[in-house]
Amino acid sequence: MNLLNGEFSDLMLIHGNGYNRISKVKLFLASFLFFIKFTSFITYFMRVINRRGIRFVNYHDFHTSDISNFSSQLDYLSKFYHLLNPNQIESFFNGDFNTNKNGLIITFDDGLSSQFNYAYPILKKRGIEPIFFIPPDFINSAESKQSKSFADKHQIEYYLNSNTEIAMSWEQVKEIAFVGSHTMSHCRMLESISLSDIQYEMSQSKKILEEFTNKKIHDFCWVGGELNTYSKQAFQVAVNSGYDNLYTSNNSIHTKTSSSKFINRNNLEACYPISLTAFQTCGLTDFLYFKKRKSVYKKLHDIK
Ligand SMILES: [Zn+2]
């Protein structure tokens, strides 16, 4: 897979223009900063100013050719972070872990079968449980073998791995320890979405996931991440639906005093070289997202 040149093999992603297009400038910068050890310096610096902070990262689809790179990423991340399970957040904040590293929690968006088939076993072997954010309608589409057209229509990006089914099955979702909602239909919460549709996307997805998994669903992850995909109305519906934790993708470290209704995540993909993995998680991009975080926060809380 030649991601560095932005060229994709036949097996590659066929939909969208998102995470697979890594800019050459960013890659060059990441390699340079990694080479001069600036990224590790920033990681240590962030550790000093955010003691006992937790960084959340999010992945999307997972290609079979990225399996060994994903393992290398985990090796790298383990050097700088204490990899946590979601049920360890509180005790980590309380200082129960004998570590001087910040914590890191892995999340996966969209409910793609590759995440379950390839990434989950690697993580489980290391004792790491991620959170999978699932849009139930996508899982339903797998039952009717319509998942590719569903993904195309609802902007879920995917690789064509050797297995033909791209969505997870309900059987797989049931096996996951930590499941969160990613709306019913992978719906961006634009201002134009009606209140009844917002309620359906937020509350129904929680209800269906709880029914199928037989677990309480505490986590919700916004779809899209652009500023116009967050709305105050949807935020209130999410809170009223009973979600404890709401996740964005606006890069920052989560601390004991951060709001659980505003958990920011840094984006990683399994194909990212280690230098880019370091760049994305060291904390530099947290500064670049400062304005966006502020804008999203103000929008959700209706602050002018
Ligand atoms: Zn998504």
Boltz pocket constraint, residues with backbone or C-beta under 6 A from the ligand:
constraints:
  - pocket:
      binder: B
      contacts: [[A, 109], [A, 110], [A, 155], [A, 182], [A, 186], [A, 222], [A, 223], [A, 224]]
      max_distance: 6.0
